[in-house]
Amino acid sequence: MNKQPDEVARMFDGVAKRYDLTNSVLSGGNAMLWRAATVRAVAPVPGERILDVAAGTGTSSAALQRHGARVVAVDFSPGMVAEGRRKHKKIEFVEADAHNLPFGDDEFDAVTISFGLRNMKEPKVALSEMYRVLKPGGRLVVCEFSRPPVAIFRAGYWAYLRYVMPTIVDRTSSNPAAYTYLAESIRKWPDQGELSQWLRAAGFIRVAYRNLTGGIVSLHRGRKPVDATVLASVAKRKRNATKPIQIVGSST
């Protein structure tokens, strides 16, 4: 899974026009339920500014905006952004890379990402960027494919990805080869516990998750600390983590 951003972006360009239809069919209609659960977890309030990262065609962005929030939809695929602008003319779309978000510190009340973190070349860097642009006390919600905890259910799900999904995408997707990548990326993605550790390492507190549809999908939540001492401690830890290692020794 050596993900190159340009290649992944082109892949999503190729599926943009039929992306929503294919997702609905592949999920057996569960995509709508997962989206509703994500919106409830974000709990948008009228007037809040919310960032939807890897927004795709803006389906989740539109659901958030219907609650009165001001949503900014970000995606690195020009094709997805173009399709989103065509479908949702009242939503602000920005073509940008989640590893380097074009926003200032402490700008958003909430940040959410649905089924996009898995596509990042450096997901931990993307999480740090989401932390940066959140206001103190702001909330993060990550909806992502995960690992069903029950072994027999997990085996059935892996079989679905390998044998059933290719047949479906051949009939519904404008770029069936892209969904080979989808299946592989799901199988190799970390489980719920490891992703929770990534959120904590990025600085988020009150980290928790809950499984949806037997753990096929998990909904992760966290908050950016309000306390100035905690914020300073997180910032210092991140600065130290990026410092080069110095090797000290005597010459002979």
N, C-alpha and C positions, 0 to 999 in steps of 0.2 A: 504493500500500500504506500508506494513512494508518490505521494500526491503532489503534483506540480500545479500551482494555482492557475496558470494559463490554460492547461489542458482541462482541468475541472471546469473552468469558466466556459470553455468552448463546448464541453459536454452538455452543460446546462443550457447554453444557447440553443443546442439542437433539440432539446425536449420542451422548450418554453411554451410553444403553442398548444400542446396537448398535456401539459404537465399536471394541471388540476384534475383533468378527467382520469388520467392514468393513476394518480394517487388515490382517487376515490374508489376506483375499481380494485386496485391492489390491496387496499386496506379493508375491503368488504364493507365500506361505509363507515368504518371506525375513524377515519380522518376527521370527520365532522365532530365526533365526540371528543377526540383528542384536542381539537382546536377549542372547543367549548371549555374543556377542563383547563387549558392554558390561559384562556381569557379570565376565568374565575380566579386562577392563581395570581395573575397579574393584578386583578382587582382595579381596573382603570377608573379614575375619578375625573369628572368633567374638568377640563382646563389643564390637566396634567400633560407634560411632554414625555412621550414614550418613544423609545428607539426599538425598532424591530429589525434585528440583524439577520442577514441571509433571508430576507423577506420574500424572495422569489417573485411571484406575480402579485403579491400583496393581499392574498386571501386572509391571512391572519391579521395583517395591518387593518384591513377594512373592518374585521370583527371588533378590534380594539377601538377604532374610531367611532363605531356606532354607539359606544358608551360615552362619547363626548370628549375623549382624549385627543390631543394633537399628536399625530403619529408621523414619525420620520421612518421611511422604509429604506433599508440599505441592502444592496446586493452587488456582488462583483461580476455578475454575468450581464453583459449588455443586452442580451436577448431577453432575459428575465425582467430587467428594468423596463425595456421597451414594452413588453407585454403587460407589465403592471401599470405603466402609465396609460396604456390604451384602455385597460379595464377599470381603473380607479383614478379618475381625473382629479379628484379632490385630495388625494394623498400625495405628500411630498416624497418623491423617490430620489435616492442618491446612489450613483454608481461608485462604490468604494470597497476597499479591502478591509475586512474585519481585523486584520493584524495591525492596521494603522488607520484608525477611524478619524475622519476629518472633522472632529468636534473638539471643543475645549473641555477642560476638566469640569466635573460637577455640573453637567448641563441637563441631565435627564432624571425624571422622577422614577422611571422604571426602564429596564432593558430586558428584552426577551429575544429568544432565538429558538426556532422550531426546526428540527431535523437538518440543521446547518453546521453545528459545531463539529460533527463527524467529518465534514468535508474540508475542514481547515488543515493546512499543512502543519501549523503550530497552534493547536487548540488552546494550550496554556497561555500563549501570548494573546490570543483573542479574548480569553477570559480576563486577563489583566487590563486589556483595553476597555472592556465593558465595565470593569470596576472603576477605571479612571474617569469615564464620562458620566458615571452615576453621581448624583448628589449624595452627600452624607445622609444615611437613613434610607436611601433609595433601594429598590428591590430588583433582584434578578430572577428570571424564570427561564429555565432551559427545558424544552421538551425534546427528547431524543430517543431513537431506537435503543433498546437495551437488551439484557440477557434474562430470559424467563428463569426464575429460580427453581421451578419444578422440572426435574430432569426429563420426564416423559413428554411434557409440554414443549420443553426446549428442543427435544429431538424432532418432534413434529413440525415445529416452526422452522428448524434448519432444513428439513425435507421440503417444506413449502417453498422456501427461498431457492432451493436448488432445482426442483423439478416442476413446480406449478407456476411460479412467477414468470419464468421465461415464456411460457405459452401465452399468458395473459398479455405481457408487454408486446409480444409480436403483433397482437391485434389492436392494441390501444395506444402505443407510444409512437412518436415520430422518430425516435432514435432508440430502438430496443437494446443496442449494445451498451448504452449507458447504464442500464439496469443490472448488467453483470457486475459493474463497479458497485452499484447499490448493495447487492447481496454480499459481496466481499467486504465492503466497508462495515456492514452491520455485524458480520461474523467476527471481525477483528477489533471491534470497538470495545473499550473497557467496560466492566460491569458497573452497577450502580454505586458500589462502595468506592471504587477507584475514582469515578467521576466526582463524587462528593469530596474526596480528598483534594482533587484539583481545585474545586471551588474554595475550599478553606485555604489552600496554598496561595490563591490569588488575593486573599484578604477578606473574603466574605465570612460573615458570622450568621448564626441561626440557620445553618445549612441543613436541609432535610430533603427527602425525596419520597415519592409514593409511586407504586407501580400502576400502570393502566393496562387493561387487556392482558392480564396474567403476566405482566413484565415484558411484553413485546416492546412497550414504550415506558419510559419513566419520566416523571415530572420532578425536576430539581429546583429548589428555591434557596435563595440566600439574600442577605442584606449587607449593604455597605455600612460600616460602623458610623455612629454619630459622634462618639466620644473622641475628642481631639487627641488624647494620649494614645488611644488605640490606632487612630489614623496615622499618627506620626510613627508609631512602632512598625506598622505595615510598610510604610514608605521607606523606612530605614532598612528593613529586612530585604525589600526588593532591590534597593541600591546596592547593598552588600552582595546580593546574589549575582549581580551583573559585573562586579569588579573582577578583573583578571587575577588569577592565582599567581602569587609571587613565590618562586623557589629560592630559598636562602641556603647557602652552603659555603664551605671554605674551598678555596682553590688549592690545588696540589701541584 
